[in-house]
């Protein structure tokens, strides 16, 4: 969850920002912090490169969790969580990564460790996720494999 807050703060946006607004803010931020602006200033160029990388990462992450992106991908998401059981799952710093049997993976952000432990110990992780994970956390698609 901290990552979401930090990225929103970096781009100075709130959770209701549209994709169009986000794109405009991103482009303006990149213009202001582009390394090419620092021709004879090596330190400034290095700092701008680092800032640019952070801005790019923040932009791509915020696009992936925006309401518009989630609405667009909702049919695929619902098909995956309803028709394909969980193949594997793991928790990394309050981000739960779930991979389904169709090879599609989703990240759920802000999942507390105690909830993850309950999922590990659940008789059916798939049923547990349907009750306690899906619909309760910010999520984004994180990967796609091939269907077996």
N, C-alpha and C positions, 0 to 999 in steps of 0.2 A: 504494500500500500504506500510505503514511503517513496517508492520509485515513481508512482503516479503523481503524488504531490510534488515531488522534486521536478519532474518534467513539466508539470503545469506551471510551476513557479518560474522555471527557466524561460518558458515561452510566454509567460504572463497571460495565461488563459484560465478560464474556469471550466467546470465539467460540462457546461452547456454550449461550448464553442462548436460551430458547424465546421464541416470539412473545408468549405470554401474559406471561411475566416481563418482556420488553422493554416491553410496553404498560403494565404496572404501574409500572415504573421511569420511563418517559416521563411518565406522568400525575403521578406524585409530583414529578418534577423540574420540571414545568410549574407545579404548585401552589406550589412553593418559590420559583420565579423569575418569577412572573407580574407584569407591569408594574402591574396594578391594585392590588397591595399597597403601592405607593409613591405615595400620594395627594398628599402635600405635599413630596415629595422628587424634584425634576425629574432630578437627576443619577442617583439610584437607579433612577428609572423608565427612563431611557435605557439604563443598564447592563442592567437586567432585560429590556428589549426586545431588545437585542443577544444576550444569553444565551438568551432564548427562541427567537430565530431559529436559533441554533446547535443548540439542543436539538431543534427541529423537523426541521432538516436531517439531523442525526445519526440521529434516529429513523427517518425515511423511508428513508434510505440503508441502515441496518442491517436494516430490514424487507426491503428489496429483495434483500439478499444472504444472508438467513437460510436455513438448511437447509430449513425448512418451506416457505418461499416457492419455493425452487428445486425442491423435490420436486413441489410442486403444479403448477408450470409446465413440468416436464420434458418431457411429451409434445409441447407446442408448440415448445419449444426444440429437441428432437431432430428434429422435422419440418422446422423452419427450416434447421438446419445440414446436414441430410442431403438435402433436396429443393430448396433454393434456393441458387444460387451467390451469391458475394459481389458486390454492386454497387459498393461503395465502402468504403474503410477509411482511417483516419488515426490518428496517435498524438498525444495531448496529455498531457504530464506523466506518462508511464508508464501512461496509460489508453488502450487501443486501442479505438477505436469502429469496429465493423463493421456495415455496412448490407447487408442481403440483398435479392435481387430481389423478394421479397414485401413489401418496405417495412419489415420489422422490423429494429430495431437493437439490438445488445448491446454493453455496455462490458466490457472485460477489464482488470482492475486489476493493476498491477505488472508490465506487459510492458516488458522492457528495450529500449532504443533499438536495440541491435545485432540483436535478434530481429525488430524491426519492419523494419529495413533488409533483412534476409534475406527477409522476406515481400514487400517491395517488389520485390526482384530475382528472386523466385521465378518459375518458368515458369507455375505455377498457384497464385495466392494462396489459392484455395479448398482445394486439396490440402494446401498448406503449413499453413493454419489447422487443418485436420483432424488433422494430425500433431503440430503444435507449440503450438497455442493452445487449442483446445477441450479441456476436461478438465484443463488444466494451470494455469489461473488462475481467481481469483475473478471471477465475472461477474454481470451483472444486465441485465435488459431496460431499454433506455433510450428506446425510441421505437417507434412503430408507424405505418406509412403504409397506403396502400391497395394492394391487389394489382392489377397491371397485366396 
